[in-house]
Amino acid sequence: MTLTTDRRSLLLTGTLGLGALAIPGFALAQGLARGFTHSVASGEPQQQSMLLWTRYVPADGGAARLRVELSETQDFARVVTGGETITGPWRDHTAKITVTGLEPGTRYFYRFVGPDGTFSPVGRTRTLPRDDARRVGIAIFSCSNLPFGYFNAYAHAAQRDDIDLWIHLGDYLYEYKKGGYAPAAGAVGGRWPEPEGEMIQLADYRLRYASYRSDPDLQALHAAKPMLIQWDDHESANNSWEGGAENHQPDEGDWNARRAAAIQVFREWMPVSDDPWASYELGTLATFFRTESRLLGRTQAPDIAPLFQQADPAAALKAFRDGPWQDPAATMLGSAQEAWLAQGLARSVRAGQRWQLVGFGTIMGEMRTPADALGWLAPDASAKTRAYVAAAVAAAKAGLPNEMDNWGGYPAARARFLKSAQAAGANLLVIAGDSHNAWAFDLAQDGKPAGVEFAGHSVTSPGYENSLAIDPKRVAAAMVGASRELKWCDTSRRGYMALTLTPDRATNDWVFLDTIVERSTRATVGHSATVARGRNLMA
């Protein structure tokens, strides 16, 4: 029998089990999968509440009433609390229930019950710590591109007992068509997600999330601990901003419709609330600020490419540096979120929180491209790559950063944020994703320490190593030498960060997986950075 897939229908991959992603070009027709299709997840943790997620498709494909049960023991001998909700095709059969009345710093087992009496897989979750907590462990992820390899970082983290919470900083999935952003040799293990085309319409986004959420390691991660997650650009389209995206073309329809679809499906498939930004108290150890820096308030990043078409590009770059680049109206967050974040930092400090932890999708630390960077490129590097690096070198000579799509393109907004942290007396820890590489920065404003930034490498998406022909250690040394705030980097390995907070010290480990081209959880800590409270500088 030949299965054909209606691209407007739902992809219900759960029925094939965890081996679905090993099938090149797998596709399923609507109606094939029934019951609990994509395991369970938890998120939006607080000291006394938790949001619980699942997906359930009844036999008739219509509405279904679900119940959730929580217990402190895996056998559910005593159900301590629960809740009910109704889901259906209007929200892709996903279901979210926020359960209240929980105990702080407590592990719970949970499961959903279908209208037919069937049970979902059992998940584990943990409420945010008690006020007297002396330690919190956080694993931090970004940039997980299915075709580039296995999600070994998720598998490794899910096995750890010293982590209390996951944070995902975005690029949880990618929007491209089959082969559009993937290894030249084809997807590792045949891991092509559905749909084959780029995700543009509502059904496309739903299909893509269903594909990714069928990955066994991602399911294990979600089922093991609560996750705080925010989107970056690829959950909608590359280099997105409020009014468009680099990867949204005129023939792809109205951007606002695409943006709305991306936001809707993210909220359907992720264990998140509908609040675009929020803060969370990790006992008295820290306040974590989940931010939104892509779709709701961000102005368009500056484009320096046209400057190279002018008669004197060097002069044009300097004029840009001293003028348009400094535009105070340019913003990553929008004025409402900027004000919320500044007030939140001050409130956290007044409350006696030991650390102020802020998650951004993109890097804040200053980076400059070394003058000899063109000599790093592999002989077969594309003309596009060579032009990109040449432009970054020229920008650095003019005193400009190597990237305008991150905070480097918004210097006035960056200054406002860092000044607000300094004014509040914050012990600022910034965490960021997006770049696919690993970085550690001492952030400064007006010549004074403002905080530190730990920027994470990707789960699978390729880094600098894809285009370079020299030893990565030489690249790292040159990048550190060219960038005042940069203290360490690695541009060649994949994995995740593990941040440990104690009352007086924050330590971040960059965990590197041995491989992503085969299933393996072999890993090492490639670098650690430590910050003593009150210093706002790495030791």
C-alpha positions in Angstrom: 0.0 0.0 0.0 1.3 3.5 -0.9 0.8 6.2 1.7 0.3 9.7 0.4 0.4 12.7 2.7 -1.9 15.7 2.4 0.5 18.6 3.3 -2.4 20.5 4.8 -3.1 17.7 7.3 -1.4 17.0 10.6 1.8 14.9 10.8 1.1 12.4 13.5 4.5 10.7 13.8 4.0 9.1 17.2 2.4 6.0 15.8 5.6 4.8 14.1 7.3 4.9 17.5 10.8 6.3 18.1 12.3 4.8 15.0 10.3 7.1 12.7 13.2 9.5 12.3 15.5 6.8 11.0 13.3 6.5 7.9 14.5 8.8 5.1 11.7 11.0 3.9 9.2 9.5 6.3 5.6 10.8 6.0 2.3 9.8 7.5 -1.2 10.5 6.5 -3.7 12.1 8.8 -5.7 9.5 10.6 -2.9 7.0 11.0 -1.8 8.1 14.5 -4.2 8.1 17.4 -3.9 8.4 21.2 -0.9 10.1 22.8 1.4 10.8 19.9 4.3 12.8 21.3 4.9 11.9 24.9 4.8 14.6 27.6 6.5 17.8 28.6 6.5 20.4 31.5 7.4 24.0 31.6 6.7 27.4 33.2 7.8 26.2 36.6 7.1 28.2 39.7 7.5 27.2 43.4 3.8 26.1 43.6 2.7 25.5 40.0 3.7 23.8 36.8 2.4 23.7 33.2 2.1 20.2 31.8 1.8 19.4 28.1 0.8 16.4 25.9 -0.8 15.7 22.6 -3.8 13.4 22.2 -5.8 12.5 19.0 -9.1 10.6 19.6 -10.3 7.9 17.2 -12.7 10.3 15.5 -10.1 13.1 15.2 -12.4 15.5 17.1 -12.4 17.0 20.6 -11.2 15.1 23.6 -11.3 15.7 27.4 -8.0 14.9 29.1 -7.1 14.5 32.8 -3.7 14.9 34.3 -2.5 13.2 37.5 0.5 14.1 39.7 2.1 12.0 42.3 5.3 12.1 44.4 5.9 8.4 43.6 6.2 6.7 40.2 3.6 4.2 40.9 0.9 6.9 41.4 -0.2 5.1 44.6 -1.4 8.5 45.9 -2.4 11.1 43.4 -1.8 14.5 45.1 -3.5 16.8 42.5 -4.4 17.1 38.9 -6.6 18.9 36.4 -8.7 18.6 33.2 -8.7 20.2 29.8 -10.4 19.9 26.4 -8.3 19.8 23.2 -9.1 19.2 19.5 -8.0 20.0 15.9 -8.3 23.7 16.5 -5.0 23.6 18.5 -3.5 20.6 16.7 -4.7 18.3 19.5 -2.1 19.6 21.9 -3.1 20.1 25.5 -1.7 22.3 28.3 -2.8 22.3 31.9 -1.3 24.5 34.7 -1.5 22.7 38.0 -1.3 24.7 41.2 -1.0 23.9 44.9 2.4 22.2 44.6 5.3 22.2 47.1 8.5 24.1 46.3 11.6 22.2 45.3 9.7 19.0 44.9 9.9 16.3 42.3 6.6 15.1 40.9 5.7 12.3 38.4 2.8 13.1 36.1 0.7 11.4 33.4 -2.3 12.2 31.3 -5.4 10.1 31.1 -7.3 9.9 27.8 -11.1 9.7 27.5 -10.7 6.0 26.7 -8.8 5.4 29.9 -5.3 5.1 28.3 -2.3 6.7 29.9 0.4 8.8 28.4 4.0 8.1 29.1 5.0 9.2 32.6 7.0 12.4 32.9 9.0 13.8 35.8 9.1 17.5 36.8 10.4 19.6 39.6 9.0 22.9 41.0 11.4 25.8 41.5 13.5 25.6 44.6 12.7 26.6 48.1 14.0 29.9 49.4 16.8 28.2 51.3 18.2 26.4 48.3 22.0 26.5 48.1 22.4 25.2 44.5 20.6 25.1 41.2 21.8 23.3 38.1 20.6 24.5 34.7 21.3 23.0 31.3 21.2 25.5 28.4 20.5 24.6 24.7 20.2 26.3 21.3 20.3 25.6 17.6 19.1 22.0 17.0 19.0 21.3 13.3 17.6 17.8 12.7 19.5 16.9 9.4 22.9 17.8 10.8 23.0 15.1 13.3 21.6 13.3 16.4 20.5 15.2 19.4 23.1 13.6 21.6 23.3 16.8 23.7 19.7 16.2 24.8 20.3 12.6 25.5 23.4 13.3 27.6 21.7 16.1 29.7 18.6 13.9 30.2 20.7 11.4 32.0 22.1 13.9 34.6 20.9 14.0 38.1 22.6 17.3 38.9 20.4 19.4 36.7 17.2 20.9 37.9 15.9 22.8 34.9 16.3 23.1 31.1 16.5 26.5 29.3 16.3 26.6 25.5 17.3 29.9 23.9 15.8 29.3 20.5 16.3 27.7 17.1 14.6 24.7 18.5 13.9 23.8 14.9 14.6 25.2 11.4 12.2 26.4 8.7 14.1 25.5 5.5 13.0 23.2 2.7 14.6 19.8 2.3 18.3 20.3 1.5 18.0 24.1 2.0 20.2 24.2 5.1 21.7 20.7 5.6 24.9 18.7 5.1 26.0 18.6 1.5 26.1 14.8 1.7 22.5 14.6 2.9 20.8 14.3 6.2 22.7 12.3 8.9 20.8 9.1 9.3 18.1 10.2 6.8 16.8 12.7 9.4 14.8 14.9 7.0 11.9 16.5 8.7 8.5 17.0 7.2 7.3 18.9 5.3 9.8 18.7 2.5 9.1 22.4 1.6 9.8 25.4 3.7 7.5 26.0 6.6 5.3 29.0 5.7 1.7 28.2 6.4 0.1 27.1 9.7 0.0 23.4 8.6 3.7 23.6 7.6 4.8 24.7 11.1 2.6 22.0 12.7 4.2 19.3 10.5 7.7 20.5 11.3 7.1 20.6 15.1 5.6 17.1 14.9 8.7 15.9 13.1 11.1 17.3 15.6 9.1 16.3 18.6 9.2 12.7 17.4 12.9 12.5 18.1 13.5 10.1 21.0 16.2 12.2 22.7 14.1 15.3 22.6 11.2 13.4 24.0 13.4 12.1 26.8 14.6 15.6 27.6 11.1 17.0 27.9 9.9 14.1 30.0 12.8 14.4 32.5 12.7 18.0 33.7 10.8 21.3 33.1 11.9 23.5 30.3 11.9 27.3 30.0 12.0 28.1 26.3 12.0 31.2 24.1 12.0 31.4 20.3 14.8 33.0 18.2 14.5 33.4 14.4 14.3 29.9 12.9 11.0 29.2 14.7 9.7 31.7 12.2 12.3 32.5 9.5 15.9 33.4 9.4 16.9 36.8 10.7 13.4 37.7 11.5 12.2 41.0 13.0 8.9 42.7 13.6 8.3 43.6 10.0 9.9 40.7 8.0 12.8 38.3 7.7 15.7 37.7 5.5 14.2 34.3 4.6 10.7 35.6 3.8 10.2 36.4 0.2 7.5 38.4 -1.6 6.1 35.3 -3.2 5.6 33.6 0.2 2.6 35.7 1.2 2.0 38.2 3.9 4.7 38.3 6.6 2.2 39.1 9.3 0.2 35.9 8.5 3.4 33.8 8.6 4.5 35.4 11.8 1.1 34.8 13.4 1.2 31.1 12.3 4.7 30.7 13.8 3.7 32.2 17.1 0.5 30.1 17.3 2.2 26.8 16.6 5.1 27.5 19.0 2.5 28.1 21.7 0.6 25.0 20.7 3.6 22.6 20.7 5.8 24.1 23.5 5.2 23.8 27.2 4.9 27.6 27.5 2.4 30.2 28.5 1.2 32.9 26.1 3.2 35.6 27.9 5.9 36.8 25.5 8.3 37.5 28.3 8.3 36.5 32.0 10.5 36.2 35.1 11.0 33.2 37.4 12.4 33.2 41.0 14.9 30.3 41.6 14.5 30.4 45.3 16.6 33.3 46.6 19.5 32.3 44.4 18.4 34.1 41.2 15.8 35.7 39.1 15.7 34.3 35.5 14.3 36.7 32.8 12.9 35.0 29.7 12.9 37.5 26.9 11.5 38.0 23.4 13.9 39.6 20.9 12.6 38.7 17.4 9.0 39.1 16.4 7.2 41.6 18.6 9.4 44.7 19.1 12.7 44.3 17.2 13.5 46.9 14.5 15.2 45.7 11.4 18.9 45.1 11.8 21.2 47.4 9.8 22.6 46.1 6.5 26.1 47.1 5.7 26.3 45.3 2.3 25.4 48.4 0.3 28.3 50.3 1.8 30.7 48.1 -0.1 29.2 49.3 -3.4 30.2 52.9 -2.7 33.3 54.5 -4.2 35.1 54.5 -0.8 33.8 51.6 1.3 36.1 52.4 4.2 34.8 56.0 4.5 31.2 54.7 4.2 31.7 52.3 7.0 33.1 55.0 9.3 30.2 57.3 8.5 27.8 54.5 9.3 29.6 53.8 12.5 29.3 57.4 13.6 25.7 57.9 12.5 23.0 55.3 11.6 24.7 52.5 13.7 24.1 54.6 16.9 20.4 55.1 16.2 18.7 55.3 19.7 15.4 54.2 18.1 16.8 50.8 17.1 15.7 48.1 19.5 15.9 44.4 20.1 13.2 44.2 22.7 10.9 47.2 22.2 10.4 49.9 24.7 7.8 48.1 26.8 10.0 45.1 27.3 13.1 47.2 27.9 11.3 49.0 30.7 10.0 45.7 32.1 13.5 44.2 32.1 15.1 47.3 33.8 12.4 47.4 36.5 12.7 43.6 37.0 16.5 43.8 37.5 16.1 46.5 40.1 13.2 44.6 41.8 15.3 41.4 41.9 18.2 43.2 43.5 16.0 44.9 46.1 14.5 41.5 46.9 17.9 40.1 47.8 18.2 37.7 44.9 21.9 36.7 44.5 22.0 36.6 40.7 20.1 38.2 37.8 20.1 35.8 34.9 18.9 37.0 31.5 18.3 34.8 28.5 18.7 36.3 25.0 18.4 34.6 21.6 21.5 36.3 20.3 25.0 37.3 21.6 25.5 40.6 23.4 29.3 40.5 23.8 31.6 42.5 21.5 33.2 40.5 18.7 35.6 41.7 16.0 36.9 39.7 13.1 40.8 39.5 12.9 42.5 41.1 9.9 43.9 37.7 8.7 40.6 35.8 8.8 40.4 35.4 5.0 43.5 33.2 5.3 41.6 30.8 7.6 39.1 29.7 4.8 39.2 26.3 3.2 40.3 26.3 -0.4 36.8 25.3 -1.5 35.0 28.0 0.5 32.2 29.6 -1.5 32.3 33.0 -3.0 29.5 34.0 -0.6 31.5 32.9 2.4 34.6 34.8 1.2 32.6 37.9 0.7 31.1 37.6 4.1 34.4 37.2 5.8 36.0 40.1 3.8 33.1 42.3 4.8 33.6 41.4 8.5 37.3 42.2 8.3 36.6 45.6 6.8 33.9 46.3 9.4 36.4 45.5 12.2 38.9 47.9 10.7 36.2 50.6 10.9 35.5 49.7 14.6 32.3 47.7 13.8 31.3 44.2 15.1 31.2 41.2 12.8 27.5 40.6 13.1 24.6 43.0 12.9 21.8 40.6 13.5 22.8 40.2 17.2 23.3 42.9 19.7 26.2 44.2 17.7 23.6 45.9 15.4 21.9 47.6 18.3 24.6 49.5 20.3 22.3 52.1 21.8 19.8 49.4 23.0 22.7 47.3 24.4 24.0 50.4 26.3 20.5 51.0 27.8 20.3 47.4 29.0 23.8 47.3 30.5 23.3 50.8 32.2 20.1 49.6 33.8 21.9 46.5 35.2 24.7 48.8 36.5 22.2 51.2 38.0 20.4 48.3 39.8 23.6 46.9 41.2 22.8 43.6 39.5 25.0 40.5 39.5 24.3 40.0 35.9 24.6 36.7 34.0 23.6 36.8 30.4 23.1 33.6 28.5 22.7 33.5 24.7 22.5 31.1 21.8 22.2 31.5 18.0 25.9 31.6 16.9 26.5 27.7 17.0 29.8 28.4 18.7 30.9 28.7 22.3 31.9 32.1 23.9 32.6 33.7 27.2 32.5 37.5 27.6 33.1 40.1 30.3 30.5 42.7 29.4 31.4 46.4 30.1 29.6 49.7 29.8 31.3 53.1 30.1 34.5 51.4 30.9 33.0 49.6 34.0 32.1 45.9 34.5 28.4 45.3 33.8 28.2 41.5 33.9 29.3 38.3 32.2 27.9 36.4 29.2 28.0 32.7 28.6 27.1 32.1 25.0 26.3 28.5 24.0 27.3 26.3 21.1 24.7 24.4 19.1 23.1 21.0 19.7 23.8 20.1 16.0 24.0 23.2 13.7 27.5 23.7 12.2 29.9 26.3 13.5 33.0 28.0 12.0 34.6 24.6 11.4 32.5 24.1 8.3 34.3 26.7 6.3 37.8 26.9 7.9 41.0 25.0 7.1 43.1 25.9 10.2 43.4 24.6 13.7 40.4 25.9 15.7 42.7 26.9 18.6 44.4 29.4 16.2 40.9 30.8 15.4 40.0 31.1 19.1 43.3 32.9 20.0 42.8 35.3 17.1 39.2 36.1 18.0 40.1 36.7 21.6 42.9 38.9 20.6 40.7 41.0 18.3 37.7 41.4 20.7 38.1 43.3 24.0 35.2 41.6 25.8 35.8 38.1 24.6 37.8 36.0 27.1 37.5 32.5 25.6 35.8 30.7 22.7 35.5 27.4 20.8 34.4 27.4 17.2 34.4 23.7 16.3 32.3 21.5 18.7 28.7 20.8 19.5 26.9 20.3 22.8 25.3 22.4 25.6 26.1 24.5 28.6 25.6 23.5 32.2 25.3 26.4 34.6 25.6 25.9 38.4 24.4 28.7 40.7 25.3 28.9 44.4 24.8 31.9 46.7 28.3 33.3 46.0 29.5 31.7 42.8 28.3 30.9 39.3 30.1 28.3 37.2 29.4 27.5 33.6 30.6 24.4 31.9 30.7 24.0 28.1 29.9 20.4 27.5 31.2 19.0 24.2 29.8 15.8 22.7 32.3 13.5 21.0 30.1 13.2 17.9 26.7 14.0 16.4 26.9 11.8 13.3 26.1 8.7 15.3 24.1 8.0 18.5 26.4 8.5 21.4 26.5 10.2 24.8 30.3 10.4 25.2 31.1 13.9 26.2 33.7 16.1 28.0 33.7 19.4 29.7 35.8 21.5 27.3 35.9 24.7 29.4 34.6 26.1 32.7 34.2 29.8 33.7 33.5 31.0 37.2 32.1 34.3 38.5 32.2 35.4 42.1 29.2 37.3 43.2 29.9 41.1 43.4 32.6 41.0 40.7 30.7 41.0 37.3 33.9 39.6 35.9 35.1 36.1 35.3 37.8 34.8 37.6 
